[in-house]
Amino acid sequence: MQTFFIVAILALGFLITFQIAKASEYVAVLRGYERSRKQTNKINGFMLLAFLIIGLIGVYYCNEKLKGKILGEPASDHGVLVDRMLYVTLAITFLVFIITQVALFWFSYKYQESDKRKAFYFPHNNKLELIWTVIPAITLTILVGFGIFYWFKITGDAPDDAMQVEVVGKQFGWEFRYPGKDGVLGKKYFKNVNPAANNPVGQIWDDRYNHDDVFVEQEMHLVVNKPVKLVIGAKDVIHDVGLAHFRMKMDAVPGTPTTMWFTPKYTTKQMKEKTGNPDFVYEISCDQMCGKGHWSMRGTIVVETQEEFDAWLASKKPQYYVANPDKDPSVKKDSVIASAPVTGAVINR
């Protein structure tokens, strides 16, 4: 219904504008072109002023209606800085927008054609040229400086206690790999990629660091208040790791690993309470057009306590044993027990 009303209002506005234009043509025929042109200028000046007032009211209304309701509070430490930079940028550009647009539309209304006033030719002014060149240049330099500072902070070295997660994009899904107790991700080689042989990321099994790495798809688990370093890559085309709730994003490029790090501030359970949405989930999406299934390239992120994360990771079998079940100690133990002969003696007391 809302869409219908919007379309109806736009159609009505177009119809009114069209009728005004037609009426102006008829007036021009009846009263003469010169008089009609002056009348049209007055109408245009009034409409520009009305558009300015209605437009500013609309901007204020949309801001109040949608403020904080699209993505909510940033859920990472870097996200707070990104939002702060965004708000500063919006404040500066909004101030410039208000000044320039009010001047533009008011000028069109105030100084419309009039027989009582003569146009003044104003060819050049060095002072004005200097003002509207230097001030924007300084402002943009400051904003770019903040952007570069935050960028290097996000992509720089992660804290020593940060956990690592490898994120790999593919058409059209996500793969995640976690290091085991050794805390080191094993080496991989693209020619080793073989999902049929339970080696979807191309791990090199001769590397002992691969023996405890855990592989999962579509769902990434993180620990609240613990830094995490994402090691990002792609299998086929360029993807982009988009973490909207954390205000983070980074390209996933085939053959060229990229990294970024951040610290989650709230668990998924806490965000459900803060947003009042029992179905809330953190989302990882692809923010780079990557093919016809791009729209469906989404995954979920679960932020939990350290105890919950440890229990989840312990429930996963290392991919080395999934690909090589004959080397799995638990499988060998079960096989030995199953194949052992039954012997025993009866003891009378």
N, C-alpha and C positions, 0 to 999 in steps of 0.2 A: 504493500500500500504506500509506503514511504517513497519508493522508487517512482510509483505512478504520479504522486503529487509533484515530485521534482521535475519529471518530464512535462507534466501539465503546466507548471509554472514557467519553465523554459519556453514551451510552445506559446504560452500566452504572451510572454515578453517579446518573443519574435513577432507575433501577430501585431502587438501594439506598436512596435518600432516600424513595422511595414506600413501600417495604416497612417502613422505620423508622416512617414516619407511620402506616401501617396497624397495625403492632405496638403503637404507642403508644395507638391507639384501643382495641384489644383489652385492653391493660393497664388502661386507664381503666375499662372495663366491669367487669373482674374485681376490681380492687383499689380502685376508687373514684377519682373525679376529682381530688381534692386530692393524693393520693399520686402519681398519674400526672403531674400538672402539674409537681410538683417533680422527678420523674425526667426529664421532658422538658427542663426547664431545665438540668439537669446535662449531658444529652446535647448540647444546643445550645451550652452554654458550652465543652465539650470540642471540638466540631466547629469553633467559631469560632477557638479556639486552634490547632487543627490546620491550618485554612485559612490562618491568618496565617503559620505556619512554612512550609508548602508553597508558599504564594504568594511569599514572599520568596526562597525557593530558586529558584522559577521565574523571578522577575525577574532574579536574579543569573545564572542559566544562559543566559537569552535575551540578556542584555547581553554576556556573554563569547562567546557563539556568533556573534552578528551584528555586534559592534562593528567598524566600519571596513569591513564587507563589502557594504554596500548601495550606497553611492555612492563609497566610497574617499576618498582625500585630495582636498581642494578644489584645483581646477586654476586658480584665479585669485587675485589679491591680495586682492580684496574677499571672496572665498570664505573665506579664512583668518579674517578678522574676523567674518564671519557664523557660522562654526563655533565660534569662540571664545565669541561671545555665546550661542550655543545651548547649549554645554557649561556655561557659568556658570548659565544659566537652569535647565537640567536638574539641576545640582548643588544649587541652592537648593530647587527644587520636590521633588527626591528626598529631601532632608533633612526637609522639612516632611511629605512623604508618610510617611516612616519613623516620625517622631515621632507623628503623628496616628493612623496605622493601628495601630501597636503599642499606643498608649494605648487606642484604641477596642476592639480585640479582647481585650487583656489585661484591661481593665476589665470587659468582658462575662463573662470567665471568672472573674476574681478575686472580683467582687462579685455573683455570681449569688445568687438567693434562698436565704436560709438562716434557720432558726429560731433560730440562735445570734447573729444580728446584726439590728439595727434600722436601717431606712433613715434617712439624715440628709437633711433638707430644706435645700438650699443655694440660696436665691433669687437672690442678686445679690452681685457683688464688683466694685467700681470699678477696683481695681488690675488684675484679670484682663481686664476690658473694655478698659482702656487698652493693655495689652500686646498683645492679639491684634488690636487695631485699628491702633495706631501702627506696630508692626514690619512687618506686611504692607504698609502704605501706603508706608513709607520704601523697602522692598525693591522694590516695584513701580515706584516713582518712579525709582529708579536704573536698573532694567531698561529702562523706557520711554525714559529719557534716552539710554542707550546705543543703543537702537533708532533713535531720531530722529537721533542723530549719524551712525550708519552709513548711514541712509537718505539724508541730505543729502550725504554723501560719495559715495554711489553715483550719485545723480541730479544732483549738482552739475556744475560746469564740468569738462570733461575737460582733460587736459594739452594744451599747444599742439601737441605732436608726435603727438597721437592720430590714427589713421586713422578714417575715417567709413564706416559701412555702413548703408544704409537697409534696414529689415526691414518687410515688409508681409504681414500675415496675410489669408488668404481661406479660404473653405470649399472644400476642406480641404487647404491647403498653404501654402508659404512662398515669398515672392519677395524677392530681394536685389538691391540696386543699389549699385555702387561708383563713386566719382568717378574720373575719369581723371587725367592728369598735372597738370591744374590744381588738383586736390584739393578741388574744389567740386562738390556735387551740384546739377544743374540744377533749375529750377522745374518744377512739374507742376500739372495741373488735372484734377479728377476727371471733368469732362465729356470730356476727351481720351482717357480709357481706352478702348482699342479693340484687343483682342488680335488680331483678324483683320487689322488694319493694322500689326501688330508694334509696338504701343504699349501694352503691358499695364499700365503704371503711370501713364499719362496725361502723359508728358513733353511740354513745350512746345518744339517743335523750333526756334522762333525764338530761344530762349535759347541762346547759344553755349556756356554751361557744360554743356549737355546733349549736346554733340557728341562727347564722349569718355567719357560714362558707360556703364558695362558692366552689363548685366542678366543675372541667372542665377536659376534656380529650384531649391529644395529642398536646395542645398548651399552653405553659407557658408564662405569661406576667411578665416582670421585669421593674424596673424603672432605668433609666440611672443615674449614679453617686450616687446611693443609695445602701448601703450594703444589701445583701440578704443572709439569712441563709436557706440552704436546709436541710430539715429533710427527710431522705431517707429510704425507705423500699421496700419490695417485697411481692407479694401474693403467689407465687408458688415456683419458683426456684431462684437461685442466678442470679441477673442481675448486670449491671454496668452502672451507669450514666456517659456517656461520653459527655463532653462539649468541643469539639475540639477547637472552636474559642476562648474560654475562658481559654484553657489549663488546664482544670480541669477534674477530674474523681474520682468516688468513688463507691465502691461496694454497691449494694442494696441487703440486706440479709433478708430473711423471719424471722420475730420474733426478729430481732436485729437491731434497728434503728441506722443509721450512719448519720453524719452531715458534712457539709463543708460550707464555706461562701466565698463570693467574691463581688467585686463591678464592675458592667458593666461600661465600659468607653464610649461606643458609642451606639447611638440608631441604630435600623435597617436601618432607612433612611440614617443616616450618613455613615454606612458601605456600603450601595449601592453606595453612591457617592465616597467613598474612594477606593472601589474595581472596580468601573466602571461597575458593574454588576447590572442591574435593577431587576434581579430575585434573588438577594442574600437573603438568610435566615440563621439565626442562627439555628443550629441543635442540638438536643439532641438524642444521639444514645446509643444503648446497646453495651458495649465493652466487654461483657462476653458471650461466647457461651451458649445459653439458650434453644436450640431446633431447629427444622427444619425451623421455621419462624424467626430465629434470624436476618437474613439479612433485614427483613422488619420492625424491631422494631425501628422506627424513629419518632421523633416528632419535632415540631418547637418551637422556642423561639422568642418572640417579645419584643424588648427592646424599651421603649418609655419614654416620659416625664411623670412627676408626674400627670399632668392634664389629659393626655391621659389615663394613667393607672386608675385614679380615675373614669373617665367616663366609661371605660370598666368594671371595677368591679361593678359600680353602675347598669350597665345593666344586671348583672347576679342575678338570684334569689338564695337566700340561699338554700342549699340542704335540710334543715329542712322543708321548706315550699313545696319543690318539693315532698318530701316523705309524708308530712302531709298537704295537700292542705286545709283541714278544719280549720287549725290553721293559715292560711295565712290572715293577716289583709286586704290585697288588694282584695282577693277573697271574704271575708265576706262583705266588703264594696260594691263591685259590686253586690253581691247577694241581699243585702238589698235594693239597689237602684232599681234593676230589679224587686223585689217583692213588693215594696212600692206602695200603691194605689195612683191613680192620683186624687188630689183634688185641688180646686182653686176657685177663685171668680173673677168676672168681675168688674172692677172699671171704672166708667165713669168719665172723667175729664170735 
